[in-house]
């Protein structure tokens, strides 16, 4: 937030929600980013993500009952991939927070939250398919957009499109 700017009411509500999470998880999460578009924090201790997600969903003053979106991200200069979870307390408190998580590009994994928010099931499969990250504990981590025998993960920034697939030229 730039000096002299006032924080909107929705960002203040998101910060209040963040403060409850931060009090419980301390150094496992980053500082709050008061981004006006979507306030966020990052999970620094990836092994605690499921615990944090359950806390966000179940705490009486949070009730993040809706995972609106899960987006994969490629950070090639850091040799990492990640996910941005857009969480909302829909119809209860109406606050919103994005949660960012990163893992190694080679063999990294993020704990699945498919049983915390059912929306995550297909979204995690898409991130797996497109970016190659795995979600430990996912009930069916299989490709969802590409055929099972497709080579590579098409949304990685260094992805090279294969020239043919089963003898058919792949246009690009």
C-alpha positions as CSV (number, residue, x, y, z in Angstrom):
1,X,0.0,0.0,0.0
2,X,1.4,3.4,-1.0
3,X,2.0,6.0,1.7
4,X,-1.0,8.2,2.2
5,X,-3.5,5.7,0.8
6,X,-6.3,4.5,3.0
7,X,-7.1,0.9,3.2
8,X,-10.6,0.0,1.9
9,X,-13.1,-1.6,4.2
10,X,-12.8,-5.0,2.4
11,X,-9.0,-5.0,2.8
12,X,-9.4,-4.1,6.5
13,X,-11.8,-7.1,6.9
14,X,-9.3,-9.3,5.1
15,X,-6.5,-8.0,7.4
16,X,-8.6,-8.8,10.4
17,X,-9.1,-12.3,9.2
18,X,-5.3,-12.6,8.4
19,X,-4.5,-11.5,12.0
20,X,-6.5,-14.4,13.4
21,X,-4.6,-16.8,11.1
22,X,-1.3,-15.2,11.9
23,X,-1.9,-15.4,15.7
24,X,-2.4,-19.2,15.3
25,X,0.4,-20.0,12.8
26,X,3.0,-17.3,13.4
27,X,6.2,-17.8,11.3
28,X,4.5,-20.5,9.1
29,X,3.0,-17.7,7.1
30,X,4.3,-14.4,5.6
31,X,3.3,-10.9,6.5
32,X,-0.1,-9.6,5.1
33,X,0.0,-7.9,1.7
34,X,-2.9,-5.4,1.5
35,X,-3.2,-5.7,-2.2
36,X,-6.5,-3.9,-3.2
37,X,-7.3,-6.4,-5.9
38,X,-6.9,-9.4,-3.7
39,X,-5.2,-9.2,-0.3
40,X,-2.9,-12.2,0.3
41,X,-0.4,-14.0,2.4
42,X,2.0,-16.8,1.6
43,X,2.4,-20.1,3.4
44,X,6.1,-20.4,4.2
45,X,5.8,-23.8,5.9
46,X,4.1,-25.8,3.2
47,X,3.7,-28.9,5.4
48,X,1.2,-26.9,7.5
49,X,-1.1,-25.9,4.6
50,X,-3.8,-28.5,5.3
51,X,-3.9,-27.4,8.9
52,X,-4.1,-23.7,7.9
53,X,-6.9,-24.4,5.4
54,X,-8.9,-26.3,8.0
55,X,-8.4,-23.5,10.5
56,X,-9.5,-20.9,7.9
57,X,-12.6,-23.0,7.0
58,X,-13.7,-23.9,10.6
59,X,-12.7,-20.9,12.8
60,X,-15.9,-19.2,14.0
61,X,-14.6,-15.7,13.1
62,X,-13.3,-16.8,9.7
63,X,-15.5,-19.4,8.0
64,X,-13.7,-19.4,4.7
65,X,-16.3,-21.8,3.3
66,X,-15.7,-21.3,-0.4
67,X,-12.6,-21.8,-2.6
68,X,-13.4,-19.5,-5.5
69,X,-10.4,-20.4,-7.6
70,X,-7.0,-22.1,-7.5
71,X,-4.5,-20.9,-10.1
72,X,-1.1,-22.4,-10.9
73,X,1.9,-20.2,-11.3
74,X,5.4,-20.8,-12.8
75,X,8.4,-19.0,-11.3
76,X,11.2,-20.2,-13.6
77,X,13.8,-17.9,-12.3
78,X,13.3,-19.3,-8.8
79,X,13.0,-22.9,-10.0
80,X,9.6,-23.0,-8.3
81,X,5.9,-23.5,-9.2
82,X,3.1,-22.5,-7.0
83,X,-0.6,-22.1,-6.4
84,X,-2.8,-19.1,-5.5
85,X,-5.9,-20.1,-3.6
86,X,-8.7,-17.5,-3.6
87,X,-10.7,-18.1,-0.5
88,X,-13.9,-16.5,0.6
89,X,-16.3,-16.5,3.5
90,X,-19.4,-16.6,1.2
91,X,-22.6,-15.4,2.8
92,X,-21.2,-15.3,6.3
93,X,-18.6,-12.6,6.7
94,X,-17.9,-11.9,3.0
95,X,-14.2,-11.5,3.5
96,X,-11.7,-12.6,0.9
97,X,-8.1,-13.7,1.1
98,X,-5.7,-15.2,-1.4
99,X,-3.2,-17.7,-0.1
100,X,0.0,-18.3,-2.1
101,X,2.1,-21.5,-1.8
102,X,5.3,-22.4,-3.7
103,X,7.2,-25.6,-4.1
104,X,10.2,-26.8,-6.1
105,X,9.7,-27.1,-9.8
106,X,11.4,-30.5,-9.8
107,X,9.6,-33.0,-7.6
108,X,8.0,-30.4,-5.3
109,X,4.6,-31.0,-3.8
110,X,1.8,-29.2,-1.9
111,X,-0.6,-30.9,0.4
112,X,-4.0,-31.4,-1.2
113,X,-7.0,-29.5,0.3
114,X,-9.5,-31.4,-1.9
115,X,-11.3,-32.7,1.3
116,X,-11.3,-29.2,2.9
117,X,-12.9,-27.5,-0.2
118,X,-14.3,-29.8,-2.8
119,X,-13.7,-27.2,-5.5
120,X,-9.9,-28.0,-5.1
121,X,-10.3,-31.5,-6.4
122,X,-10.5,-30.6,-10.1
123,X,-8.5,-27.4,-9.8
124,X,-5.5,-29.3,-8.2
125,X,-5.8,-31.8,-11.0
126,X,-5.6,-29.0,-13.6
127,X,-2.5,-27.5,-11.8
128,X,-0.9,-30.9,-11.8
129,X,-1.7,-31.4,-15.5
130,X,-0.6,-28.0,-16.7
131,X,2.4,-27.3,-14.3
132,X,3.5,-30.7,-13.1
133,X,3.2,-30.0,-9.4
134,X,1.8,-32.8,-7.2
135,X,-0.7,-32.5,-4.4
136,X,0.0,-35.1,-1.7
137,X,-3.1,-36.8,-0.4
138,X,-5.2,-35.9,-3.4
139,X,-7.9,-38.6,-4.1
140,X,-7.4,-38.9,-7.8
141,X,-4.3,-36.9,-9.1
142,X,-4.6,-37.7,-12.8
143,X,-4.5,-35.5,-15.8
144,X,-7.8,-33.6,-16.5
145,X,-7.1,-31.6,-19.7
146,X,-4.4,-33.5,-21.6
147,X,-4.4,-37.1,-22.5
148,X,-2.8,-39.5,-20.0
149,X,0.2,-40.1,-22.3
150,X,0.8,-36.4,-23.1
151,X,4.5,-35.4,-22.7
152,X,5.2,-32.4,-20.4
153,X,3.1,-29.7,-18.7
154,X,1.9,-27.1,-21.2
155,X,1.8,-24.0,-19.0
156,X,5.4,-24.1,-17.8
157,X,7.2,-21.2,-19.3
158,X,9.9,-23.4,-20.8
159,X,7.5,-26.0,-22.2
160,X,8.3,-27.2,-25.7
161,X,5.3,-28.4,-27.7
162,X,5.8,-31.9,-29.1
163,X,5.9,-32.0,-32.8
164,X,3.5,-35.0,-33.2
165,X,1.0,-36.9,-31.0
166,X,0.2,-40.4,-32.1
167,X,1.5,-39.6,-35.6
168,X,-0.6,-36.4,-36.0
169,X,1.2,-33.1,-36.4
170,X,0.6,-30.8,-33.4
171,X,-0.2,-27.3,-34.5
172,X,1.3,-24.4,-32.5
